[in-house]
Amino acid sequence: MGKSSYTVVQQKKNLLEALRANLGVVETACKAAGVARQNHYDWLKKDEKYAAAVAEVDDVAIDFAESHLYKAIKGYTLPDSKVYLIDHIEVKGGKTVTTKKPLVVPITKHIGTDVTATIFLLKTKGKKRGYIEKTQVETENKVEVMNMKVEVVPAVGGIPLARSEKEVHGV
């Protein structure tokens, strides 16, 4: 294998690793891997193996986002801490000295369920159970030819103009 082809193979490998690390965001991955964005798109067109690897990265990114969607639907807890400044009293050289010292208290934050995430999931994955906002009609690709006569009526500002005095008075 020549030096230039090794370089391209290594660039593809580096870019795929960067795409995985950045969940498929091309611009960020290209910068991280030091590869021109256009090279990525050229490789997608010309290299089926590379294109398949990129598609796999896209699936991983979707899985990641989907796991966070489910987490938002269920709600979750996060470890956290709260810092309090408390008075620390010492006697130094016969004098009482008060200083503030931090006291770190571990707490747990509870993040409630996200109704919007639930609605989104039902609209996208629950269509077969009727969770849709509008009726979607699927049709076969048949085209019917209809002969229609269309009369063009002159109008001003969307209001049809009268063509006779009868039309004006509604007689």
Secondary structure, DSSP 8 states (H G I E B T S, - for coil): --HHHHHHHHHHHHHHHHHHHTTT-HHHHHHHHT--HHHHHHHHHH-HHHHHHHHHHHHHHHHHHHHHHHHHHH-EEEEEEEEEEEEEEEEETTEEEEEEEEEEEEEEEEE---HHHHHHHHHHH-GGGT--SS------S-------------EETTEE--SSHHHHHT-
